[in-house]
Amino acid sequence: MATETNMDEEKRIDKAAYVLKAVAHPLRIKIIQMLNENKELNVSTIYKNLNAEQSLISHHLINMRDKGILDIRRSGKNIYYFLVDTAVAEIIECIYRSKILN
């Protein structure tokens, strides 16, 4: 029988895998980097800067919001996306600095 500590650790591992899977797409990584640099952006700014279809960017934003990586702030008709926690961007930066990509 697993102890409570082992169960807690398993939940943490499962959550880490869940988050990594949620960001495991080149466009999502670019979106995260943009939001980390700019704090918050609307869909129009993101899709124009990434030269991608608005519907595709919206799909990725909604998916990451549903998974708790992003959240929104409404201002009139505009919706601004921002990172819930910059740790996700820090993880991406760690991967860039690692020997994995070299």
C-alpha positions in Angstrom: 0.0 0.0 0.0 1.4 3.4 -1.0 2.0 5.9 1.7 0.4 9.4 1.6 3.9 10.8 0.7 4.2 8.5 -2.2 0.7 9.3 -3.4 1.5 13.0 -3.2 4.7 12.5 -5.2 2.8 10.5 -7.8 0.3 13.4 -8.1 3.1 15.9 -8.6 4.7 13.7 -11.3 1.4 13.3 -13.0 0.8 17.1 -12.9 4.3 17.8 -14.3 3.7 15.4 -17.2 0.3 17.0 -17.8 1.8 20.5 -18.0 4.7 19.4 -20.2 2.3 17.7 -22.6 0.2 20.8 -22.7 3.0 23.0 -23.9 4.7 20.4 -26.2 4.0 22.2 -29.5 6.2 24.8 -31.2 3.4 27.4 -31.4 2.6 27.0 -27.8 6.2 27.4 -26.8 6.4 30.6 -28.9 3.1 31.9 -27.3 4.5 31.2 -23.8 7.7 33.1 -24.7 5.8 36.0 -26.0 3.6 36.2 -22.9 6.6 35.9 -20.7 8.3 38.9 -22.4 5.1 41.0 -22.7 3.1 40.0 -19.5 -0.2 39.9 -21.4 -1.3 40.1 -25.0 -4.5 39.8 -27.0 -5.1 37.2 -29.7 -4.7 39.7 -32.6 -1.2 40.7 -31.4 -0.2 37.0 -30.9 -1.3 35.7 -34.3 0.1 38.7 -36.2 3.5 38.3 -34.5 3.6 34.6 -35.1 2.2 34.9 -38.7 -0.3 32.2 -38.0 -4.1 31.8 -38.5 -6.2 33.5 -35.8 -8.3 30.4 -35.3 -5.2 28.2 -34.8 -3.8 30.6 -32.2 -7.2 30.8 -30.5 -7.3 27.0 -30.3 -3.8 26.9 -28.6 -4.7 29.7 -26.2 -8.0 28.0 -25.1 -6.2 24.7 -24.7 -3.5 26.2 -22.5 -6.1 28.2 -20.5 -8.2 25.0 -20.0 -5.1 23.3 -18.6 -4.3 26.1 -16.2 -1.2 27.5 -17.9 -2.8 30.7 -19.1 -5.6 32.9 -17.8 -7.4 36.0 -19.2 -8.2 39.5 -18.3 -11.1 41.2 -20.0 -11.1 44.9 -20.9 -14.2 46.0 -22.8 -14.3 43.8 -25.9 -10.7 42.7 -25.6 -9.4 39.6 -23.9 -5.8 39.6 -22.8 -4.0 36.3 -22.1 -1.2 36.0 -19.5 0.8 33.2 -17.9 -0.6 31.9 -14.6 3.0 31.1 -13.5 6.2 32.0 -15.3 7.8 28.7 -14.2 6.6 27.2 -17.5 8.7 29.8 -19.4 11.6 29.2 -17.1 11.4 25.4 -17.9 11.5 26.2 -21.6 14.6 28.4 -21.0 16.3 25.6 -19.1 15.7 23.3 -22.0 17.2 25.9 -24.4 20.3 26.2 -22.2 20.7 22.4 -21.8 22.9 20.1 -23.8 19.7 18.4 -25.1 19.4 20.8 -27.9 23.1 21.0 -28.8 
